[in-house]
Amino acid sequence: MNAAIVESFAAIAREKGVDKDYLQNVIKEVFLSALKKTFGKDATYEIVVNMDKGDIEIYWVREIVEKVEDPQKQISIEEVEKLGNPDELEVGEEYAQKISLDSFGRRVISNVKQSLSQKIMEIEKDLVYNEYKQMLNEIIVGEIYQIRKNDILVIHNKKELILPREEQIPKEKYKKGQTIRAVVKRVEKTNKGPRIIISRTDNEFLRRLFEIEVPEIYDGIITIKKIAREPGERAKVAVEAKDKRIDAVGACVGMKGVRIHAIVRELNNENIDVINYSDDVAVLIQRSFSPAKLKKIEILEDERKAIVYAEPDQVPIIVGKDGVNIRLTMKLTGYYIELIRETKDYSQSDDDIELIDLRNELGREIVDILINNRYDTALEVLNAGEEEISKIKELDDDKVQLIFDVIKRKLS
């Protein structure tokens, strides 16, 4: 039993790099508990564990006396002599009696084995917990071995990791046996052992992918200042180079887009906008909305709010599909953005066009209808407004829209 116990702990020390002294103390604690139950809790014991030789020696230490008053702490000189010990031991000295494991009894031995097995399991759980705790926010590469309703189980270094549904990229398809990359997001202690949560939606996953694909980021030449992301849809990454002569965006995108395309493929074709960072919120907003053209940006610092003015044709670019572009810009800047559509004031314009000159664009019929209703120039039509022009019974909605589109284009 000695060798088997020590070898099981020595194996942990070799494979996991656990301190031998720590494991020796664990073995001592288990045997000390068994000794106190068997021989008394007030007695003094010495336990020697030799991890290299695979041996455990247990001694019951008592004082040699003429007459025993406390059997747990004392032993008579006669008993010492019966045990075959040398005559030089005298009354008042300490006697260390070696205890064989056989003297514990089967039940105690069984309890010792069970306690040691439990301790080994606890140590292994702690080792796994500490191993992955040190890997927080690092990318792991594992293999999918089970796909369940709400999560996916991934094997990494023979350990089970969990990819919950909320940490999966929407619409991404997974298959058993598939190799997958993810970032270690959380490590939780449970009664069943550590629960390791990995993520493909966390911003840190995107950050680590940039570090892998862009050496300048890994080396610290370029810094990722901010990330805003809606997984599976779009992300914005603000970068800054320590040396202003370096093109931070160009380095992240790579020659012919090779670097950014590698990241996009990993993220199930998630669109990624890389922009130059600025401490000036207005500049950062402008860059985030590019290529949209903004007329003006007002920053309300106290309210953490930005008012953005733009012409109607720029609004769809600013807002983006289902509002994703404006939401990401708000996440990136930390400012609420109010978008105001600003139309051109044609009433102050010195330019005007005779409607008769627009016959090629509008058609003779429409121009004649407008002139018959006392509208002779383009500005007169614009200043009247769409609502007023639509009252002309010969003009339907499509014709009214055509009139205003043509006139605005001509006067722009």
C-alpha positions in Angstrom: 0.0 0.0 0.0 2.9 2.4 0.9 4.4 2.3 -2.6 1.0 2.5 -4.4 0.0 5.6 -2.4 3.3 7.4 -2.8 3.5 6.5 -6.5 0.1 7.9 -7.3 1.1 11.2 -5.7 4.6 11.2 -7.3 2.9 10.7 -10.7 0.9 13.9 -10.1 4.1 15.7 -9.1 5.9 14.5 -12.3 3.0 15.1 -14.8 1.5 18.3 -13.4 4.6 20.0 -11.9 3.1 20.1 -8.4 5.4 20.8 -5.5 6.5 17.6 -3.8 6.4 19.1 -0.3 2.8 20.1 -0.8 1.9 16.5 -1.8 3.8 15.1 1.1 1.9 17.2 3.5 -1.4 16.0 1.9 -0.4 12.4 2.6 0.6 13.3 6.2 -2.7 15.0 6.9 -4.7 11.9 5.7 -2.7 9.5 7.9 -2.6 11.8 10.9 -6.4 11.9 10.8 -6.5 8.1 10.7 -4.0 7.8 13.6 -6.0 10.1 15.8 -9.1 8.1 15.2 -7.3 4.8 15.9 -4.7 5.6 18.7 -6.1 8.8 20.2 -6.2 12.5 19.2 -3.9 13.7 22.0 -1.0 11.5 21.1 2.1 12.8 19.2 2.9 11.2 15.8 5.7 11.5 13.3 5.0 10.7 9.6 7.9 10.4 7.2 7.1 10.3 3.5 9.8 9.6 1.0 8.5 10.5 -2.5 11.6 9.2 -4.2 11.7 5.8 -2.6 7.9 5.4 -2.5 7.8 4.8 1.2 5.8 5.9 4.3 7.0 5.5 7.9 4.7 6.2 10.8 5.9 6.7 14.4 4.0 7.0 17.7 6.1 9.2 20.0 5.7 8.7 23.8 7.7 9.5 26.9 9.3 6.6 28.7 8.0 6.4 32.4 8.1 4.1 35.3 4.3 4.1 35.7 2.0 5.0 32.8 -0.7 7.6 33.7 -1.6 8.7 30.1 -1.3 5.8 27.6 -1.5 8.2 24.6 1.5 10.1 25.7 3.5 7.7 27.9 5.0 4.2 27.6 6.5 2.1 30.4 10.2 1.2 30.4 9.1 -2.5 30.7 7.1 -2.2 27.5 10.0 -0.6 25.7 12.2 -3.4 26.7 9.6 -6.0 25.6 9.6 -4.3 22.2 13.2 -5.3 21.9 14.8 -1.9 22.0 18.3 -1.1 23.2 19.1 -0.7 26.9 20.4 2.8 26.5 16.9 4.2 26.4 16.0 5.5 29.9 13.1 6.9 31.8 12.3 10.5 30.7 13.4 10.1 27.1 11.1 9.9 24.1 10.4 6.6 22.4 9.3 6.5 18.8 7.4 3.3 18.1 7.1 2.4 14.5 3.5 1.6 13.5 2.7 -0.9 10.8 -0.2 -0.1 8.5 -1.6 -3.6 9.4 -2.3 -2.3 12.9 -4.8 0.2 11.5 -7.3 -2.5 10.6 -9.1 -3.1 7.3 -11.8 -0.5 7.9 -9.3 2.3 8.7 -7.1 1.3 5.7 -10.1 1.5 3.5 -11.0 4.9 4.8 -7.4 6.1 4.3 -7.4 4.8 0.6 -10.8 6.6 0.0 -9.5 9.8 1.6 -6.4 9.7 -0.5 -8.3 9.1 -3.7 -10.6 12.0 -2.9 -7.5 14.2 -2.2 -6.0 13.2 -5.6 -9.2 14.1 -7.3 -9.4 17.5 -5.5 -5.7 18.2 -6.4 -6.4 17.3 -10.1 -9.4 19.6 -10.1 -7.4 22.5 -8.6 -4.7 21.9 -11.2 -7.1 22.1 -14.1 -8.8 25.2 -12.5 -5.4 27.0 -12.1 -4.2 25.9 -15.5 -7.2 27.5 -17.3 -7.4 30.5 -14.9 -3.9 31.4 -16.3 -5.3 31.0 -19.8 -8.1 33.6 -19.4 -8.5 35.6 -22.6 -6.2 33.3 -24.5 -7.2 31.4 -27.6 -7.4 27.6 -27.5 -7.8 25.2 -30.3 -10.1 22.2 -29.5 -12.3 19.6 -31.1 -16.1 19.5 -30.9 -17.1 16.1 -29.5 -20.8 16.8 -28.6 -23.4 19.2 -29.8 -26.2 19.7 -27.4 -29.4 21.9 -27.4 -27.9 24.9 -25.6 -24.2 24.4 -25.7 -21.3 22.6 -27.4 -18.7 20.5 -25.6 -15.1 20.9 -26.8 -12.1 18.7 -25.9 -8.8 20.5 -25.3 -5.8 18.7 -23.8 -8.2 16.0 -22.7 -10.3 18.5 -20.8 -13.9 19.3 -21.4 -14.7 22.9 -22.3 -18.2 24.5 -22.8 -19.2 26.8 -25.6 -22.7 28.1 -24.5 -25.2 29.2 -27.1 -24.8 32.9 -26.2 -21.0 32.6 -26.9 -21.6 31.1 -30.3 -21.5 33.2 -33.5 -25.2 33.4 -34.7 -25.9 31.3 -37.8 -22.6 29.6 -37.6 -22.8 25.8 -38.2 -20.9 23.3 -36.1 -20.1 19.7 -36.7 -18.9 16.9 -34.4 -15.1 16.3 -34.9 -14.7 19.9 -36.2 -11.6 21.8 -35.0 -12.6 25.1 -33.4 -10.9 28.2 -32.0 -12.3 30.2 -29.1 -11.1 32.3 -26.2 -11.2 31.2 -22.6 -13.8 33.5 -21.0 -14.5 32.2 -17.5 -13.3 29.4 -15.2 -15.8 28.5 -12.4 -15.4 26.1 -9.5 -18.2 23.6 -9.0 -18.7 20.4 -7.0 -18.1 18.4 -10.1 -14.9 20.2 -10.9 -13.9 23.3 -12.8 -16.4 24.6 -15.5 -14.5 26.2 -18.3 -16.5 28.6 -20.5 -15.1 29.5 -23.9 -16.4 32.1 -26.3 -16.3 33.1 -30.0 -18.4 36.2 -29.5 -16.3 38.0 -26.9 -14.4 41.1 -28.0 -11.2 39.5 -26.6 -11.5 36.7 -29.2 -11.4 39.3 -32.0 -8.5 41.1 -30.3 -6.5 37.8 -30.1 -7.2 37.0 -33.7 -5.7 40.4 -34.7 -2.6 39.6 -32.6 -2.2 36.3 -34.4 -2.7 37.8 -37.9 -1.0 41.1 -37.4 2.6 40.9 -36.1 2.7 44.6 -35.4 -0.1 44.3 -32.9 1.5 41.2 -31.2 4.8 43.2 -31.0 3.1 46.2 -29.5 3.9 48.5 -32.5 0.2 48.9 -33.1 -2.3 49.0 -30.3 -6.0 48.1 -30.5 -7.6 51.0 -28.6 -11.3 50.0 -28.8 -13.5 47.2 -30.2 -17.3 47.3 -30.8 -18.9 44.2 -32.1 -22.2 42.5 -33.0 -21.0 38.9 -33.6 -21.8 37.5 -37.0 -22.8 40.9 -38.4 -20.2 43.6 -38.1 -17.4 44.9 -35.9 -15.4 48.1 -35.6 -11.8 48.1 -34.4 -10.0 51.4 -33.6 -6.2 51.1 -33.9 -3.3 53.4 -33.2 0.4 53.1 -34.1 3.1 54.3 -31.7 5.1 55.6 -34.6 2.9 58.1 -36.6 4.8 57.1 -39.8 3.2 53.7 -39.7 -0.1 53.1 -41.4 -2.0 51.2 -38.7 -5.1 50.5 -40.7 -3.0 49.3 -43.7 -1.0 47.0 -41.5 -4.1 45.4 -40.1 -5.8 45.0 -43.5 -2.6 43.6 -45.1 -1.5 43.4 -48.7 -4.7 42.9 -50.8 -6.6 42.4 -47.6 -5.0 39.1 -46.8 -4.7 39.7 -43.0 -8.3 41.0 -42.4 -9.8 38.3 -44.7 -8.2 35.6 -42.5 -10.0 37.1 -39.5 -13.3 37.6 -41.4 -13.3 33.9 -42.5 -12.7 32.8 -38.9 -15.7 34.9 -37.8 -18.1 33.4 -40.3 -17.8 36.4 -42.7 -18.4 39.0 -40.1 -17.6 42.5 -41.7 -14.8 44.3 -39.9 -14.2 48.1 -40.2 -10.6 49.0 -39.1 -10.3 52.7 -38.3 -7.6 55.0 -37.0 -8.2 55.9 -33.4 -8.5 59.5 -32.1 -9.0 61.0 -28.7 -11.2 63.6 -30.4 -14.7 62.1 -30.2 -15.9 64.0 -33.2 -13.0 62.8 -35.3 -13.6 59.2 -34.1 -17.3 59.4 -35.0 -16.5 60.8 -38.5 -14.0 58.0 -39.1 -16.4 55.4 -37.8 -19.2 56.6 -40.2 -16.9 56.8 -43.2 -17.5 56.8 -46.2 -20.7 58.7 -45.2 -20.3 62.5 -45.4 -21.4 64.4 -42.3 -22.3 68.1 -42.4 -21.7 68.8 -38.8 -21.1 67.1 -35.4 -22.0 68.7 -32.1 -20.5 67.1 -28.9 -22.4 67.5 -25.6 -19.8 66.3 -23.1 -21.9 66.5 -20.0 -24.6 64.3 -21.6 -22.1 62.0 -23.4 -24.1 62.8 -26.5 -23.2 63.6 -30.1 -25.6 65.3 -32.5 -24.8 64.4 -36.1 -26.2 66.4 -39.0 -26.3 64.8 -42.5 -28.2 65.1 -45.7 -30.9 62.5 -46.4 -28.9 60.5 -49.0 -26.2 59.9 -46.4 -28.5 58.6 -43.7 -28.7 55.0 -44.9 -24.9 54.7 -44.9 -24.7 56.2 -41.4 -27.4 54.0 -39.9 -26.4 50.8 -41.7 -28.4 47.6 -42.2 -30.9 47.3 -39.3 -29.1 50.2 -37.5 -25.9 48.2 -36.9 -23.5 50.9 -38.1 -24.9 53.6 -35.7 -25.1 51.2 -32.8 -21.5 50.1 -33.2 -20.3 53.7 -33.4 -22.1 54.4 -30.1 -20.4 51.4 -28.6 -17.0 52.4 -29.9 -17.2 56.0 -28.7 -19.3 55.6 -25.6 -21.5 58.5 -26.8 -25.2 58.4 -27.6 -25.7 59.6 -31.2 -28.7 61.7 -32.3 -28.9 61.8 -36.1 -30.6 64.8 -37.7 -31.5 64.8 -41.4 -30.6 68.2 -42.9 -32.0 69.2 -46.2 -30.6 71.9 -48.5 -32.2 75.3 -48.2 -33.0 76.1 -51.8 -34.8 79.3 -50.9 -31.5 81.1 -50.3 -30.0 79.9 -53.6 -29.1 82.3 -56.3 -29.2 79.4 -58.9 -32.4 78.5 -60.6 -33.5 76.7 -63.7 -36.4 77.3 -66.0 -38.7 74.3 -66.0 -38.8 74.5 -69.8 -35.1 73.6 -69.7 -35.9 70.3 -67.9 -38.1 68.8 -70.6 -35.5 66.2 -71.5 -35.3 65.0 -67.9 -38.9 65.3 -66.9 -40.7 65.0 -70.2 -42.8 67.6 -72.0 -46.0 66.4 -70.4 -44.9 67.0 -66.8 -43.3 70.3 -67.6 -46.4 71.6 -69.3 -48.6 70.4 -66.3 -46.4 72.4 -63.9 -46.3 75.5 -66.1 -50.1 75.3 -66.5 -50.3 75.4 -62.6 -48.2 78.6 -62.5 -44.8 76.9 -61.7 -42.2 78.3 -64.0 -38.8 77.5 -62.3 -37.2 74.7 -60.3 -37.0 76.8 -57.1 -40.7 77.6 -57.3 -41.4 73.9 -57.3 -39.0 73.1 -54.4 -40.2 76.0 -52.3 -43.8 74.8 -52.8 -42.9 71.4 -51.4 -43.9 67.8 -52.3 -47.2 68.0 -50.4 -48.4 71.0 -52.4 -47.2 69.7 -55.8 -48.9 66.3 -55.1 -52.3 68.2 -55.0 -52.1 68.6 -58.8 -54.5 65.9 -60.0 -52.5 65.1 -63.2 -49.4 64.1 -61.1 -49.3 60.8 -59.2 -46.8 59.9 -56.4 -44.2 58.5 -58.8 -44.2 61.6 -61.0 -43.9 63.9 -58.0 -41.0 61.9 -56.7 -39.3 62.1 -60.2 -39.8 65.9 -60.3 -38.1 66.5 -56.9 -35.3 64.0 -57.6 -34.4 65.6 -60.9 -34.6 69.2 -59.6 -32.5 68.5 -56.5 -29.9 66.8 -58.6 -29.7 69.7 -61.0 -29.5 72.3 -58.2 -26.9 70.4 -56.1 
